[in-house]
Amino acid sequence: MSATDLLLWGAVIHLVIDWLAQNEWMAVNKAKRRTPNVGDRGIGVAGLRWWDRHPAAYVHAGLHSAAQLLVFPWPAALAIGVTHLLIDTRKPVQWWSKLIRQTQPDPSAFPLMDIGADVRIWVDQVWHIAAIALAALAVSL
């Protein structure tokens, strides 16, 4: 398959898993830590790392890896699943937003809508699709 074919089918698979196969348990818990009542900085907790995630994060990322096996070889499918897990921690997106001094949505501009949530969802989706695009390019070389 060409890089374009891989990107197209990888993106379709991503959207199906993220929007149709993701249940409330995954959506609510995937960004949480496994260790309850511990902030993301892990202050005072020895050994707390990015991989200390709620099981929902691993189930959700595992579904992405498994589904991506329909079009990608296993190393690329695994890489897509791992990057999905990392992006869903929300840390890379927050880091990028601060790095480029991205303007945050102004909720007062649209008082009846949660524009901030809408923007965050689409930024998240762009990151995921970009990761799939990189995997597609790497596999097609």
C-alpha positions in Angstrom: 0.0 0.0 0.0 1.1 3.5 -0.6 1.6 6.1 2.1 -1.6 7.8 1.1 -3.5 4.5 1.3 -2.0 3.8 4.7 -2.8 7.2 6.0 -6.4 7.1 4.7 -7.2 3.7 6.2 -5.2 4.3 9.3 -7.2 7.5 9.9 -10.5 5.8 9.3 -9.5 3.0 11.8 -8.4 5.7 14.3 -11.8 7.5 14.0 -13.8 4.3 14.4 -11.9 3.2 17.5 -11.8 6.7 19.0 -15.4 7.6 18.3 -17.4 4.4 18.0 -15.5 1.8 20.0 -14.5 4.0 23.0 -16.9 3.6 25.9 -17.5 6.0 28.8 -15.1 4.1 31.1 -12.2 4.6 28.6 -13.1 8.3 27.9 -13.4 9.3 31.5 -10.4 7.4 32.8 -7.8 7.2 30.1 -5.9 10.4 31.1 -5.9 9.5 34.8 -3.1 8.0 36.8 -3.3 4.4 38.1 -2.2 5.6 41.5 -5.3 7.4 43.0 -5.1 10.9 44.5 -1.7 11.7 43.0 -1.2 14.7 40.8 0.4 14.5 37.4 3.7 16.0 38.8 4.0 13.0 41.1 5.4 15.2 44.0 6.2 13.0 47.0 5.7 9.8 45.1 8.9 7.9 44.3 9.0 6.3 40.9 5.8 7.8 39.5 6.2 7.9 35.7 4.2 8.7 32.6 3.3 5.0 32.2 1.6 4.9 35.6 -1.8 5.1 33.9 -5.3 3.9 34.6 -6.0 0.5 32.9 -8.5 2.3 30.6 -5.6 4.1 28.9 -4.0 0.7 28.1 -7.2 -0.9 26.9 -7.9 2.1 24.6 -4.4 2.2 23.2 -4.4 -1.5 22.8 -7.6 -1.3 20.7 -5.9 1.2 18.5 -2.8 -1.0 18.1 -4.9 -4.1 17.4 -7.1 -2.3 14.9 -4.2 -0.7 13.1 -2.9 -4.2 12.4 -5.5 -4.3 9.7 -3.3 -2.0 7.5 0.1 -1.6 9.2 2.8 -4.1 10.0 3.0 -4.9 13.7 5.9 -2.5 14.7 4.1 0.5 13.1 0.7 -0.6 14.7 2.4 -0.9 18.1 4.0 2.5 17.6 0.7 4.1 16.7 -0.9 2.6 19.9 2.0 3.8 22.1 1.8 7.3 20.6 -1.9 7.2 21.2 -1.3 6.5 24.8 1.2 9.3 25.1 -1.1 11.8 23.4 -4.0 10.8 25.6 -2.0 11.7 28.7 -2.6 15.3 27.3 1.0 16.2 28.2 2.4 16.5 24.7 -0.5 18.7 23.6 -0.1 21.0 26.6 3.7 21.1 26.0 3.3 22.0 22.4 0.6 24.6 23.2 3.0 26.3 25.6 6.0 26.0 23.3 4.4 27.8 20.4 2.4 30.1 22.7 -0.8 28.9 21.1 -3.8 31.1 21.8 -6.3 29.4 24.0 -10.0 29.6 23.1 -11.9 32.4 24.9 -15.0 30.9 26.5 -16.6 34.4 26.9 -16.8 34.7 23.1 -19.3 31.9 22.9 -21.0 31.8 26.3 -23.5 29.0 25.4 -20.8 26.7 24.0 -17.7 25.0 25.4 -15.4 26.2 22.6 -12.4 25.2 24.7 -13.5 21.6 24.8 -14.1 21.5 21.1 -10.7 23.0 20.3 -9.0 20.5 22.7 -10.8 17.5 21.0 -9.7 18.6 17.5 -6.1 19.4 18.6 -6.0 15.9 20.1 -7.3 14.4 16.8 -4.8 16.3 14.7 -1.9 14.9 16.9 -3.3 11.3 16.4 -3.6 11.7 12.7 -0.2 13.2 12.4 1.3 10.2 14.2 -0.5 7.9 11.8 0.8 10.0 8.9 4.4 9.6 10.2 3.9 5.8 10.5 2.5 5.7 7.0 5.5 7.5 5.6 7.9 5.4 7.5 6.3 2.1 6.4 6.1 3.2 2.8 9.8 4.1 2.5 
